[in-house]
Amino acid sequence: MALYRAADTPIHRLNPAGKLLLLALFFAWTLRLEHALPLLVPCGAALLALTLGRGGHALRAALPLLLTLGVVTLLFWTLLGGGVTPLSRFESLVVSPDGVRHALAMTLRLETMLLGGLALVATTSVEALRAGLCRLRVPFPVAFAVSLAFRLIPLFAGALEKAVQAQRCRGFAVDAGGPLARLRNYAPLLIPAILVSLRTTDHLAAALEGRAYGHPIPRTALHPYPWRWADTLCALAITAALATTWVWR
């Protein structure tokens, strides 16, 4: 993955299947909370996982997306959240204290889940992700397709960036003008990017055939990824938090 960096941290050493289970439990825990103040706890846990996993580079790379989604979600739920006591009214849209509180909760919930997923991709390699999915009894073709998608996304993005750099060298101002003008400037660049991607996909298919992909033989793994006591401890902690939230609610 483009955001993954190899390191010897407690989060990197966790079993990949355990990480996927932890992420599922983390999402369930986050979805059970409906108010902004309790949601600060799983948000802090996600930030702690990123800190322990040295995922600051991933957080910096995803920060524009996180801010954009946060602002859009906050505005959307503030205007459409409704409420009993309106603070202001814009035609048919009402802004109320209840709507603002609900918007804050929904925004924090979305950001928390994104941070949890970011902690996974920043500390788990493509090979580990595929091994974790297979450990969870996901069929190998499905697990391979998921891991391949994570590998090809940065490859396609790199092809588009090369096309942009080539046009800039030819004097074409790709970033000139407003948002709509930039969108029109980028549209012609999709053709060479798609052609490069198709060529890469064709080479990938040939490489898979050369490695006997799909042959019905038992597969071996270079890294066994054993289950350690730290995986059990993390799973118990998330399960306890989810159970506490379920009872407290």
N, C-alpha and C positions, 0 to 999 in steps of 0.2 A: 504494500500500500504506500501511497505517496506520503502519508503522514506518519508512517511507522519508522521508528529508529531503534536499532538494537541497543540494549543496555542491560546491565545486571541490576535490576531493581526488584523489590517485592512484587510489584504488579506484573512485571514481565515474567517472573518465575511461576505465576499461577497457571494452573492447567487451563488450556484453551476451552475445553468443554465446560469447566467450572466457570470461566469468564462469561460464556454465553448464558449459562444458567443464572449467574449473578445479575447479568444485564436484564434478563427476563423478570427476575424477582424485583430488581430495582425499578423497572418500568411499572410493575404492578403496585409497588409501594408508592411511587409517585402519583399514579392515577387514583389511588385511594384518598389522597389528600386534596381538600377542596379550598383551603384558605392559604393566603400568601405566607403567613408567619410559620406554620408547620412545614411548608415546602422549602423553607430555608435549610432544614436539616438534610434532606437528600441532595439539595444543591451543594451544600458544604461537603457532603460525602463525595460527590462527583469531583469537586475541585481538589479534595484531598487525594483522590485516586490519580488525578492528573499530576499533582505535585509529586507524589511518591513515584510515579512512573516517568518523571521528567518529560512531561508532555506539554511544556510551555510553548514549544515550537508549533505544535498542533493547535493550541489555543490561539496563538497569534495569527496563524493562517486562517482559522475559521472565525476570527473576531468580526470581520465585516459582515459575514453571513448571519452570525448570531445577533449583531446589533440591528441589521435590517429586519430580520424576522421578528425580533423583539418589539421594535417600534411599530411595525405593521400590525402585529397581533394586539398590542396594547391599544392602538387607535381603533381597530376593528371591534374589539370587545367592549371598549368604552362607549362607542356610539351605538352598538347593538345590544348591550347588556341589559337595558331597561332599568327598572327600579321604581320605587314608590314615590320618593321625593326627588324631583328633578332639580338639578343645579342650573342647567341651561337647556335650550331647545334649538335645534337646527332643522327647521321644517318638521319632518316626521321623525327625526333622530333626537333622542333624549339622552342627556348626560346626567347621571345620578350618582350619589355616593356608593350605592350598592353595585351599580355598573362599573364604577372605577375599581372597587375592591375585587369584583369578579374578574375584571380585565387584568389586574395585577396577578391574581392567582393563576389565570390561564397562561399569561406570559411567562411567569416563573416556572410553571409546569413544563411548558414547551422547552424553555432554555435548559432546565434540569435534565430532561430526557436527551436533549442534544449533547449536553456535556457528558452524560453517561456513555452514549455511543461514541463520542470523541475519545474518551478514555480507553475504550476497547480498541479502536482502530489505531491509536497512537502507541499501543503496547503489545499488539498482536500481529504477527507476520501473516502473510497470505497462506503459507504452508501450515502454520499453527491453526489458523481459522478453519482450513479444510479438515485438518485432523480433528479439531473439536467438533465439527459438524458430523463427521463420520463416527466419532465416539458417541454422539447422541443418536445414533442409528438413522441418520439422514442418508438416503441412497447416495452412493459415490458420485454418479453423474450430476445430481443436484448440488452436492457439496462442491464439486469441481467447478460447476457453472457459476456458483456464487463467488468462489475465490477468484475465478477468472475475470468476473465482472469488476471486482476490486482492482485487479491488476491492469485491466485494459482502460479503465477510466482515466488514470493519469497519462497513459500512453496516448489516448485520443486528445487529451488536453494539450499534451506536448506537440502533437502534430498541428493543432490549430495555432499554437504559439509560434511555431516555425513559419507557418504561412504568414502570420502577422509581421514577424521580423523581416521576412523576405520582401513584403510590400513596403515596409518602412524604408528598407535599403533602396527601393526604387523610387522613393520620394512620395509615396502615397500616405497622406495623413489619416491614419486609421482612427485616431482619437479626436479628430477635429469636429467641432460643432456640438450640438446638444445631444440628449439621449437618443432621440429618434434618428438624428444624422449618424451617430455612431452605430446604431443598429443597422442602418442601410449600408454603412461602410463595411461592417463585418459580414454581411450576407454573402458577397461574392467569395469571401475567404473560406466559406464552408465547403465549396466544391473541391479544392485541393486537399483540404483536411479529410474529407470523406474518402477521396481516392487513396490517400496515404493509409487511412484506417483499413480500407478494403484490402489493400496490398498486404498490410500487416496481418490481417485476419487470414488471408490465403496462406501466408508463410506459417502462421500458427497451426493451421489445419495440417499442413505438410509435416510440421514438427511433431504433432501429436500422432500422426500415422507412423512416423519413423520410430516413435517410442512405444508402439503397440498399445495405444490407448484403446480401451474397449475390449481387450483380450480377456477372456474369462479365466484368469489365474489369480491365486491369492496375492495380495499386495503386501509389501513390506514398507516400513517407515524408517527413515533415518533417525528421527527423534521420537522416543516413546512417549514423552510428555506424561510422566507419572502423576498420580493424584497425591498431594501432600497434605500435611495437617493444616497448613495455611488455607488451603482451598476449603476444607471442612469448616474452619473457623469463620471465614468470610461468609460462607453459605448460611451458617447458623446465625450470624449477626444480621444479615439481611432478612432472613426468615423471621427472626425475633422482632425486628422492626416492623415488618409487614403484619405479623400477628398482633403486635401492640396497636398498630394503627387500626386494624380491623375491629378489635375489641373497644378501643377508645371511641371510635366513630359511632 
